[in-house]
Amino acid sequence: MTSTPLTDRNRALVLEAVSRFGAGDITGFTELLGEDFVSHNPRVAHDPAAQSGRQAFADYLTGPGSSHLRDATVAAKHLLADGNLVAVHTHVATPQGDLATVDLFRVDGGMIVEHWDVVQSVPDVVLHPHGMF
């Protein structure tokens, strides 16, 4: 992968989003999402006839199903960017336990417009010396 101005801008946008989210700034985070934002997370209820994708994701992040995330600390460990796709591997420390996540974002027009994620609990005992991060 070669660094290009587009890739660099998209990398910076996603790092800003992760920073805002990690600081508990849900409003600031959702400001970086496009109006027609699409989340592929199966826990995010979204009826496109009733609300925008950005609003559906904001509702999820401020609702009871994600309260553990609002109290979390988030540290970006690895980031890969190629054009309009940016993946970030994060350590999310929640009151209920730590998570290893990989979020994949698609960026268009300077806004995050699509999101996929995989989430894995960090076990108390890891059966190898490599760690999760």
Residue, then its C-alpha position, 0 to 999 in steps of 0.5 A: m500500500t502506498s500513502t496517498p493524500l486520500t488514504d492519509r485523510n481517511r486514516a486521519l478521519v477514522l483516528e479522529a472518530v476512534s478518539r472521539f468515541g474513546a473519549g465518550d463523545i458520542t455526539g462528536f463521533t456521530e458528526l463524522l458519519g454520513e447521513d446515509f451511514v450503514s452499519h452492518n452490526p446486527r444489534v443496530a436496529h435501522d428502519p431506513a423509512a423511519q430514520s437515517g443510518r446515522q441516527a440509528f447508530a446514534d440511538y444504538l450508541t446512546g441506548p441501553g444495549s451499549s452502555h458498557l461502551r460509553d464507559a469504555t476506554v479505547a486504544a487503537k493498536h493497529l490501523l490499515a488504510d487503503g483508499n476509502l477503506v480503513a481498518v482499526h484494531t482496538h483494545v476496548a476496556t469496559p467495566q464488564g471486561d476487555l474486548a479486542t475489536v476490528d472495525l472496518f470503515r468505508v469513507d466517502g466524501g470526507m465522511i464515514v459511510e459504512h461500518w463492519d466490526v468483529v468483537q472478541s472478549v479478551p480472556d483472563v488467561v491467554l494460552h500463548p505468550h503473544g497477547m491479543f494486541 
